[in-house]
Amino acid sequence: MLTKRQNLIETMKGGNPDRFVNQYEFMNLIMEAPLGEMVGPGQTIKNGWGITFSWPADQLGGFPVHDDEHKVLKDITDWKNQVKAPAVATSDEAWAAAIAHANSVDRNEEYVTAFVAPGIFEMTHHLMSMEDALMALYEEPEDMHDLIDYLVEYELAYAKELINRIHPDCIFHHDDWGSQRSSFVSPEMFEEFFLPAYKKIYGFYKENGVELIVHHSDSYGVNLVPFMIEMGIDIWQGVMTTNNIPELIEKYGKQITFMGGIDSGVVDFPNWTPEIVAEYTEKACQEGGKLYFIPNLTQGLNFSSFPGVYEETSKVIDRLSKEMF
């Protein structure tokens, strides 16, 4: 029987996996790394960038508050005065728990995986609102290029510390680039503003010993896949069924692996049942096939919003491995 790591490699290279890669099983996520303040259910917090996040207790996630009082960046042409990056954590104490966790991982079995969020596009609209960020790309492109460069330099400073401290084999990086039906920006605009940024970031990780780049965007993204490949993404996690996954695998599978196919919205809700989970998981595995595809809830971490859904999905995938391999 192949290790989790070996089985993933066989799946990605079109070899001979002996089972489905089961969701996040190959990633040992080092969530103790000092990434910054994260909002939890029922909380309102302000992070080091000055961005206020609110997560109402009855909602599935948090989001920045963008009224006039709380918006960090009110004028993109004055971003140098309004946006101040927090300090990257450099103390031994801040990194101690992450280092201990990373050192405990059997790297022959699993990838020591650093979690990085939010991404560059998300940071632009966290600072100033989605509407303002999208308009700024059209109205003030020079300032947006400069702001993005500033955000990239901050992320590279964090990446350097991360690499030196825990020596990750894998990066799990978030940046949602679309809705269920469309990318947020055109491919041409994405190529101009965000492709160079990520070539720098993902290139730096690859140059410093990171073997695997997993990028989360639970969205439509067919029109951005060539850029994902160019920037160095190995696995697109969160690929929804609004993308034609079998067609993507046929066209791009030898260059990138697709992780998802089980839309969280249709299985992860209060009245879920094992039968519903089985229906959608079976469909994903049968359509995605054994190579270049990892069946997975499209949610961006190894859990579900409602108790039991993630675990039930993993059970079904294990059963299908026995039936299909």
Legacy VTK file of the C-alpha trace (Angstrom):
# vtk DataFile Version 3.0
C-alpha trace
ASCII
DATASET POLYDATA
POINTS 325 float
0.000 0.000 0.000
1.335 3.401 -0.960
1.843 6.083 1.658
-0.438 9.119 1.490
2.387 11.060 -0.064
3.248 8.388 -2.622
-0.410 7.946 -3.556
-0.772 11.678 -4.151
2.297 11.740 -6.400
0.991 8.814 -8.443
-2.361 10.589 -8.835
-0.736 13.855 -9.899
1.684 12.357 -12.413
-0.862 10.031 -14.032
0.750 6.928 -12.572
-0.703 4.065 -10.574
-2.410 5.239 -7.378
-3.907 2.414 -5.350
-6.850 4.488 -4.029
-8.361 7.958 -4.179
-6.469 10.679 -2.380
-8.948 11.264 0.433
-9.560 14.991 0.782
-6.850 16.723 2.832
-5.190 13.531 4.088
-1.800 14.332 2.529
-1.558 17.779 4.167
-0.525 18.057 7.807
-1.564 21.666 8.338
0.617 23.694 10.696
-2.076 26.066 11.930
0.044 27.285 14.861
2.191 29.509 12.621
1.755 33.207 13.568
-0.228 34.356 10.543
-2.164 37.092 12.338
-5.495 37.519 14.046
-8.317 35.327 12.701
-11.993 35.969 13.443
-14.134 33.191 14.929
-17.891 32.596 15.174
-19.655 35.326 17.105
-16.571 37.582 17.146
-15.594 40.986 15.843
-11.835 41.662 15.685
-9.383 44.149 14.209
-6.246 42.608 12.728
-2.747 44.021 12.361
-3.621 45.751 9.096
-6.448 47.591 10.840
-9.108 45.559 9.007
-12.206 44.893 11.133
-13.755 41.460 10.664
-17.183 40.411 11.888
-18.526 36.856 12.061
-22.183 36.849 13.158
-22.965 33.758 15.210
-25.682 32.609 12.811
-23.506 32.825 9.681
-21.020 30.389 8.118
-18.071 32.769 8.047
-16.688 36.213 8.701
-16.038 39.152 6.395
-14.507 42.623 6.657
-16.656 45.553 7.758
-16.595 48.260 5.098
-18.641 51.177 6.333
-16.961 54.596 6.392
-15.892 54.154 9.996
-14.111 50.844 9.504
-12.749 50.920 5.940
-8.934 51.025 6.081
-8.265 52.345 2.581
-10.619 55.149 1.632
-8.644 56.545 -1.308
-6.451 54.298 -3.448
-4.382 57.293 -4.611
-3.351 57.834 -0.979
-2.661 54.193 -0.157
0.925 54.819 0.979
-0.378 56.909 3.874
-3.404 54.774 4.682
-2.048 51.210 4.457
0.586 50.074 6.952
1.713 46.461 7.076
2.060 44.833 10.500
5.367 43.415 11.614
6.113 39.814 10.682
6.509 37.677 13.814
10.180 36.811 14.267
10.503 35.739 17.900
11.315 32.168 18.902
8.332 32.226 21.234
5.903 33.136 18.458
7.056 30.221 16.308
7.657 27.599 19.001
4.332 25.758 18.680
4.512 25.673 14.890
8.074 24.322 14.956
7.123 21.623 17.453
4.195 20.540 15.306
6.270 20.512 12.102
9.000 18.465 13.772
6.445 15.848 14.836
5.291 15.110 11.274
6.460 12.015 9.409
7.435 13.674 6.131
7.569 10.318 4.364
3.834 10.000 4.985
2.506 13.578 4.908
3.461 17.044 3.707
4.298 19.625 6.348
1.869 22.241 5.097
1.822 25.954 5.829
-1.546 27.704 5.654
-1.470 31.188 4.106
-4.485 33.503 3.940
-5.770 35.891 2.788
-4.289 36.102 -0.686
-3.280 39.142 -2.695
-6.620 39.762 -4.425
-8.493 39.242 -1.172
-6.208 41.680 0.617
-7.045 44.432 -1.866
-10.769 44.165 -1.229
-10.363 43.524 2.501
-8.626 46.871 2.772
-11.127 48.906 0.755
-14.221 46.794 -0.134
-14.876 44.607 -3.153
-16.504 47.405 -5.141
-13.685 49.868 -4.486
-10.997 47.314 -5.316
-12.570 46.307 -8.619
-13.125 49.924 -9.619
-9.558 50.843 -8.682
-8.216 48.270 -11.147
-9.883 50.278 -13.912
-9.569 53.821 -12.601
-6.186 53.855 -10.853
-4.139 50.967 -12.286
-0.750 52.442 -11.367
-1.683 52.762 -7.706
-3.151 49.265 -7.701
0.065 47.880 -9.162
2.014 49.655 -6.423
-0.310 48.446 -3.672
-0.125 44.865 -4.951
3.684 45.083 -5.011
3.588 46.236 -1.385
1.357 43.301 -0.412
3.654 40.888 -2.264
6.726 42.179 -0.426
4.969 41.652 2.895
3.995 38.111 1.961
7.542 37.345 0.839
8.866 38.584 4.190
6.452 36.219 5.938
7.364 33.409 3.538
11.058 33.813 4.359
10.373 33.460 8.082
8.014 30.547 7.480
10.568 28.657 5.413
13.375 29.251 7.894
11.254 28.135 10.835
9.234 25.085 9.733
10.709 24.161 6.302
7.320 23.371 4.740
6.989 20.793 1.969
3.659 22.258 0.890
1.889 25.623 0.907
-1.902 25.766 1.149
-2.690 29.274 -0.035
-6.104 30.922 -0.128
-7.283 33.561 -2.576
-10.828 33.375 -3.925
-10.798 34.544 -7.528
-14.438 34.199 -8.513
-18.069 33.500 -7.796
-19.738 30.227 -8.690
-20.391 31.510 -12.217
-17.508 33.779 -13.159
-14.079 35.051 -12.217
-14.161 38.423 -10.450
-11.885 39.985 -13.061
-11.288 39.220 -16.722
-8.400 36.949 -17.701
-6.660 39.950 -19.253
-6.884 41.946 -16.024
-5.856 38.927 -13.963
-2.811 38.470 -16.173
-1.804 42.101 -15.748
-2.273 42.510 -11.996
-2.189 39.134 -10.253
-0.180 36.709 -12.378
3.122 38.592 -11.813
2.409 38.800 -8.079
1.885 35.079 -7.726
4.797 34.160 -9.965
6.971 36.000 -7.445
5.326 34.408 -4.404
5.024 30.837 -5.626
8.388 31.058 -7.359
9.999 32.046 -4.064
8.452 29.078 -2.284
9.551 26.645 -4.991
13.080 28.089 -5.015
13.290 27.476 -1.268
12.395 23.822 -1.015
8.590 23.815 -1.143
7.540 20.905 -3.344
3.819 21.471 -3.588
1.646 24.554 -4.077
-2.043 23.984 -3.317
-4.229 26.992 -4.084
-7.753 27.370 -2.711
-10.381 29.180 -4.752
-13.844 27.658 -4.340
-15.249 29.258 -7.435
-15.515 29.241 -11.174
-12.013 29.470 -12.598
-11.842 27.686 -15.950
-10.666 30.880 -17.629
-7.778 31.261 -15.159
-6.354 27.724 -15.264
-3.568 28.550 -17.748
-2.405 31.283 -15.362
-2.604 28.874 -12.417
-0.243 26.578 -14.264
2.090 29.419 -15.257
2.354 30.729 -11.675
3.279 27.267 -10.365
0.117 25.891 -8.771
0.246 22.099 -8.501
-3.266 21.547 -7.140
-6.328 23.759 -7.500
-8.380 23.072 -4.367
-12.025 24.130 -4.271
-12.842 23.457 -7.919
-16.646 23.504 -8.045
-18.956 21.609 -10.376
-19.812 24.900 -12.107
-16.487 24.171 -13.788
-16.545 21.221 -16.181
-14.137 19.094 -14.165
-13.821 16.109 -16.546
-13.089 18.531 -19.386
-10.478 20.339 -17.274
-8.814 17.037 -16.376
-8.730 16.015 -20.036
-7.222 19.331 -21.132
-4.888 20.210 -18.264
-4.475 17.117 -16.087
-0.840 16.525 -16.972
-0.028 20.041 -15.750
-2.273 20.576 -12.710
-4.440 18.431 -10.408
-8.018 19.344 -9.506
-9.211 18.962 -5.914
-12.908 19.340 -5.155
-15.930 18.237 -7.145
-18.194 17.982 -4.092
-19.767 21.411 -3.696
-19.997 22.163 0.012
-23.249 24.056 -0.483
-25.160 20.967 -1.620
-23.996 18.577 1.111
-22.882 20.729 4.063
-26.063 22.142 5.570
-28.063 21.568 8.786
-30.287 18.765 7.468
-27.612 16.818 5.609
-27.883 13.036 5.449
-25.409 10.241 4.644
-27.459 9.510 1.529
-27.003 13.056 0.208
-23.257 12.947 0.895
-22.980 9.563 -0.822
-24.884 10.752 -3.908
-22.648 13.738 -4.593
-19.405 12.024 -3.582
-20.093 9.057 -5.844
-20.857 11.389 -8.739
-17.630 13.331 -8.172
-15.459 10.223 -8.043
-17.066 8.610 -11.066
-16.811 11.754 -13.183
-13.384 12.858 -11.955
-11.739 9.484 -12.252
-8.550 8.147 -10.727
-5.911 10.501 -12.130
-5.302 14.234 -11.737
-8.333 14.465 -9.431
-8.789 14.526 -5.645
-12.373 14.196 -4.376
-12.960 16.815 -1.712
-15.523 19.182 -0.265
-14.912 22.559 -1.846
-14.566 24.153 1.618
-11.143 25.644 2.186
-9.994 23.597 5.187
-10.223 20.029 6.478
-13.581 20.309 8.216
-17.209 21.072 7.440
-19.516 23.837 8.585
-21.922 21.297 10.090
-20.694 18.412 12.249
-20.094 15.092 10.564
-20.223 16.077 6.902
-16.458 16.046 6.325
-16.039 12.708 8.112
-18.952 11.135 6.234
-17.484 12.309 2.931
-14.163 10.680 3.820
-15.967 7.407 4.641
-17.664 7.391 1.250
-14.375 8.090 -0.538
-12.756 5.159 1.297
-15.623 2.899 0.229
-15.349 4.041 -3.383
-11.599 3.383 -3.345
-12.319 -0.247 -2.454
-14.948 -0.488 -5.190
-13.192 1.392 -7.997
-9.488 0.507 -7.587
LINES 1 326
325 0 1 2 3 4 5 6 7 8 9 10 11 12 13 14 15 16 17 18 19 20 21 22 23 24 25 26 27 28 29 30 31 32 33 34 35 36 37 38 39 40 41 42 43 44 45 46 47 48 49 50 51 52 53 54 55 56 57 58 59 60 61 62 63 64 65 66 67 68 69 70 71 72 73 74 75 76 77 78 79 80 81 82 83 84 85 86 87 88 89 90 91 92 93 94 95 96 97 98 99 100 101 102 103 104 105 106 107 108 109 110 111 112 113 114 115 116 117 118 119 120 121 122 123 124 125 126 127 128 129 130 131 132 133 134 135 136 137 138 139 140 141 142 143 144 145 146 147 148 149 150 151 152 153 154 155 156 157 158 159 160 161 162 163 164 165 166 167 168 169 170 171 172 173 174 175 176 177 178 179 180 181 182 183 184 185 186 187 188 189 190 191 192 193 194 195 196 197 198 199 200 201 202 203 204 205 206 207 208 209 210 211 212 213 214 215 216 217 218 219 220 221 222 223 224 225 226 227 228 229 230 231 232 233 234 235 236 237 238 239 240 241 242 243 244 245 246 247 248 249 250 251 252 253 254 255 256 257 258 259 260 261 262 263 264 265 266 267 268 269 270 271 272 273 274 275 276 277 278 279 280 281 282 283 284 285 286 287 288 289 290 291 292 293 294 295 296 297 298 299 300 301 302 303 304 305 306 307 308 309 310 311 312 313 314 315 316 317 318 319 320 321 322 323 324
